[in-house]
Amino acid sequence: MNRLIFLILPLFFLLNESCTSSKPAIAQKSETKANSKPSDSLFFSIERTPCYGRCAVYKVNIYLSGHATFEAIRNVTDKDGMYKTVFTKEEMKMISDKAEEIKYSEMENEYDSPVTDLPSVITSLNINGKRKTIKDRHHGPPELRQFEKFAEEIINGKEWKII
């Protein structure tokens, strides 16, 4: 039994040594941290989903830093592909103020229909550190529809650059 241990133990060290990097673990960790971007939380998003017809299909993400992306997927009149821009703090405040005005955080999470070919508008907003997402496919309150239109007007007023 002792002979078996003496044969296996060197083999274990040999295999373990070949699996490790030549850099010390601390150097690997700091290098990874230096090369990574800090995360940027999502402030607001709006997405329009497909329908049976020619509905615009896109997704916009606005981050707390103000950076934003616009993914034009289908039937978006003047855009195709990925775009980016930066929103001002004032523009972002306008969106959050409008959400407070309509009591966005108190609305239902979903206004849906069993009819699957109706398009949905999915909005998501970071309100005081809490995320609220609403899927509006059918019979959403008029205030929600006004909020969606309001946000889209701000989004459409921006100059988007292709990525």
N, C-alpha and C positions, 0 to 999 in steps of 0.2 A: 504494500500500500504506500509506504514511504517513497519507493522508487517511482510510482505513478505520479505522486505529487511533484517530485523533482522534475519529471518530464513535462507535466502540464503547466506548471508555474512559469517557466521560461517562455513557453509558447504563448501564454496569456499576455505577458509583458511585450513580447515581440509584436503580436497582433494589435494590442492597445497602442503602442508607439506608432505603428504605421497608419492608424486612423486619425491621429491628431495632426493639427496644423503646425507648421514651423513657427508661427507667430504665437506669442503668449496670449492667453485668453483676455487679459485686460486690454492689450493692444487691439485685438479683434473687436471688442465691444466698443471702444472709443472710435475706431475707424468706421464702424457701422453707424454709430450715432452721428458722426460728422457728415457722412454721405447721405443721410436721410433728411427729408423735408419734415418740418413740424406739421402735425395734422391740423386741418382747418375744418371746423365743424360746419355743418350745413345750417344755414339760416332759413332759407325758403326754397321750395321747389314747386314747380307746376308741370304737370304732364298731361298731354291729351293722347288718349288711346285710339286705336283704329275703330272704324265702323265698317259696315258693308259697302258704303259708298266712297266718296272722295273726301273724307274728313282729314283735316290737318293732324299729323301725328308728330309730336315732338316732346322734348323734355328740357327744362331749364333748371339748373341748380345755381343758387346764389349762396355763397359762403360768408361767414362772419367777417372775413377780411375784406369783403366786397367783390372779390374775384368771382366770376360766373362763367358757366358753360351753357351753350345752347346746342342741343343735338336735334337737327332737323332730319326726321326719319322719312316722312312721306307727305306729299301734298302741301308743303309749306311754300307759299307763293314765290318768295325771292331767295330762299335759302336751301342748301342741300349739304349735309355733312355736319362737321363740328365747328363751333364758333366760340369765341371768348370775348369778354369785356370786363369792366370794373364798375361796380355800382358805388355811388357815394353813400356816406352815412345818412344823409338826408333822404335819399331815395329809399333806403332800407327802412328808415323810420316811418316814411309814408306808408309802406306796406304793413308794418307792425301796428301803426296807429289805426289804419283802416280795419285791421283784424280785431283790434280791441273794440272799435266802434260797433262792429257787427256781432261782437261776442263769439268770435271764432272758436275759442277754447271751450265754449259751452255747447257747441253744436254736436250733432250725432257724428260718429265716425264714418258712417256710410249711408248714402241715399241711393238705393239700388233698385233694379228691376230684373225680373226673370228673362227679359228680352236681351239676348246676348250680343246682338249686332248694334246696340246703341253705344256711342262713344262715351267714355268717362273722362272727367277732369279730376285728377288727383293732385291735391295741394298738401303741402307739409310745411309747418312753420315751427321754428324754435321760439317758444314763448317763455321768457324767464328761465331758460335752461331746461324746459320740458318740451318734448316734441309732440305736436298734434298733427295728425294726418286725417284728411277727409277725402273719401272717394264719392264723387258726385256723378252718378250715371243718370238718375231719373228722380224727379220730384224733390230736388234740393231746394232749400228756401231761397227766395229772391235775393236776400242779402248776400248769400254765398255766391250766387251767380254774379252779382254786382262786384264782389270782392275779386273773383276770378278775372272779370273784365278789367277792373282797375289795375290789377297786377300785370296783366297782359299789355295794357297801354303803356305802363312804365317800361316793361321789357321791350316792347316794339319801338319805343322812343330812343333806345340805346343804339350806339354804333357798334356792331358786332364784327369782329375780325376773324377770318377763317383760320383754323388751326392747321 
